[in-house]
Amino acid sequence: MRNWKYTVSVIMITIVIMAIGGILWNSGTTELKPDKTTELAPDTTIESAPDTTTEPAPDTTTEPAPDSVNSEPITWQRGNQDAPITIDEYPDLGCHICIEKEVMVLQALNAYPGKIRVIHHHYAFSAFYEKLAEALEAAGEQGKFWEFHDRLIQNVPNDMPSLLALAEAVGLDMGRFNDALDSGKYTETVKKSKEEAIARGVKEVSMFINGKEYDKSPGTLEDLYNAIDNELAKLDTNDKQ
Amino acid sequence: MINNKIRRSAAIFQSKYPAIFFRLLIGIIFVFSAINKLPMHSQFVAIVESYHLLPHTLATAYAYALPWVELLTGSFLLLGIQIRPSSLISLLLALSFLAANVSSAVSGESFCGSCFGEAIILPISLALALDTAIIIISVYIYIVGKQPYSFDSLFARR
């Protein structure tokens, strides 16, 4: 009898604890605060790409002027400036899930021509992946941010030699690239980018579609397309009203 | 005189009261940690992956399960339910945290930004000290076993 009462009591307590946990779990959806620093170059329309492969698409990207990079934490963007869907990415390039999401976003960018713009924010966690973010900035300085990015997400380097080999393969000026990395020219930019993301309410590495957190980790390409379709349908309904 | 002091200290250690204090302390730590990790869910998966200690599937399973295990273990320790099994689980959790923090320290990290979700960013040295303390305390609680002022003791008396 004692055991029976004890077991029932423990089960009841466990249910209550799990219910509290469930409330906390559901409280985790994040919405982005407005980003004041986002600025686009005027001509950013993405060309139509029929297939959904992960081929790098350097000619469809937006590269800010190199001299604007080091002063303020800027965001890197591509796609149509007036696109109805904005995808904000906050990846740590050392995170498998983040990379899978980045690849899927690249596919979506090709599958929804003119309907998506992608904004990349640095959100690195460990020292080496902060260096990778700096390497992206250094590639951007040479007008090859997205080309380097697209190559990088297909085979993320784990050490400096493979990072340098990748930079060479993309055709970067290695002297300038090495100087930028060795001097720590973009260390502050990468740090500021993360601080800015935290100030916007970003909780750890994540991705947002029109300011709403995309909480699949990583989910499938179909999940991402469904999320985009839902967002487009919502916008369509709002337009009709 | 010195012998008396040693005897008194030993008596305090052998008494149940330090064990109650430490049980409540670890319970609070785990519940606090879980409260801060639960809302992060999918992002926490990415954090666990960034340690590169587990393959993708295991890292995902660990990241999703961890806050729930912390919540239940912490609550059970606070309430005094199944103290020995709970202390054993807290020992395993602390060992996994220690492994993660050692790997972070080796790779040159200075802070543990995910130990308590987003609530507290601990210097890595402090995180390692905390993990070690939890391991020692968990073993101590396991050895002491049954305790007064616990849910289990209420049922044992009836």
Interface residues (C-beta under 8 A of the other chain):
Chain A: R2 K5 Y6 S9 V10 I13 T14 I17 M18 I20 G21 L24 W25 S27 G28 D92 G94 C95 H96 I97 C98 F125 S126 A127 F128 Y129 K203 E204 V205 S206 D215 K216 S217
Chain B: A34 I35 L38 P39 M40 H41 S42 Q43 F44 V45 A46 I47 E49 S50 H52 H56 A59 T60 P67 W68 L71 L72 S75 L79 I81 Q82 S104 S107 G108 E109 G113 S114 E118 F151 D152 F155 R158
